Amino acid sequence: MPIRNFAKQRPAIHNSVFVDPLALVIGKVSIGKDSSVWPFTVIRGDVNTISIGERCSVQDGTVIHVTHDGANTPGGFPTRIGNEVTIGHKVMLHGCTIHDRVLIGMGAIVMDGVIIESEVVVGGGSLVPPGKTLESGHLYVGSPVKKVRKLTEQEIAYFPYTAGIYVDLKEAHKQSQSED
C-alpha cells in the first residue's frame, strides 16, 4: 500500500492528490490539493514532519526525508515544500524548506537547513549544501550550487504553467486507474 501510518501518524493527503501505487508515503506527511507523487518516490515523515503544498509534482525516484530532534540538531529539520513546486526525477530533499514556484532539476540534492526562496530554478545534478539560502528569482547550478543569473520573465511564467501540466497529467492517471 502506498500510504502507511508510522507511530500512529497517518499521512494527510487531499482527496484530489494522485499517489502512484508504486510510491510510498509514510507518517507525518501532508500533501495539498492537486499535487502528484509519481512511481518509486519515497516520502518518509517518521522522525519529523513533511508538508507539500498545492499543485506540486514529486517525480519518479525522488526521496524526501527529514532530520530528527537531537543534541546536534535541536528541533531537527522538517521538510516544507510550498505551492507550484516541480521536483524532477531522482531528487533528494532532506530537512529543507522550499518556497512557492520552484523547479528542482533532475538528480539534485538539497540538504538540511537549506532555504530555497520563491521563483528559483535549481539545475539538474546540483548539490545544495547544508544551511545555504537560495535567493528568489535566480538560476542555481553546480556542486555546490552557485548563483548563475536572474531568471527571465518567461522562465518565471513557466512555474504555474508546469504546475498546471502536472495537474492535468495526474488527473489523466487517476482516470486511467478508475477504468482498470
Steps between C-alpha positions, in 0.01 A plus 500: 500500500650837405375686811614376840460605860802534727476530879124563469559785254307469174592711198247779432449497125241717325250288304603664171862379534635220281738260677625235260456144631878453471578800723516493881381772742566433870407674827481873574448617144246742356443548128283783365239524228580393143850373576648180359745236623646284223640141491786392727483817710543466877371773733590394854376719787604274786723714725371844399231650274475541126255743342443530127277780372252523215569427131837336570649217296737258674645300214623145462770370731506802730577457871371752756604460862568700818743534790402409856509724806827422676797639689675604179181612324267668753148485356629299206427599144153441357453518123262771381404543137281790385256520208565442129832326558623256237748246634681317220583130475735346761525812718608469865342751742605475864390732780464807279250778428390573145272797441246546216559466125831315501643249255749247636680333207550127459749339734548807721580459870369756752633453853409588860417858590489622140249771417400545137304820457213534248560500125831316488633239259752247631676336205506124454775318688566794732596466867359757743715464815364522856378838622519683166229749396417536131375848416170551317502559125823318407638190331744293708720220362801294600638295784491693724245731340591848390268781397532524121254771394161659549201314358323650201132597508433203269669262746303643792175454303598134449446406868117514500493360145699191602287457812190504281643241262558262792151565642358392163731199481413377850130529411560283192679242718220501758244453221702216349517322839125525547449337158712195592 
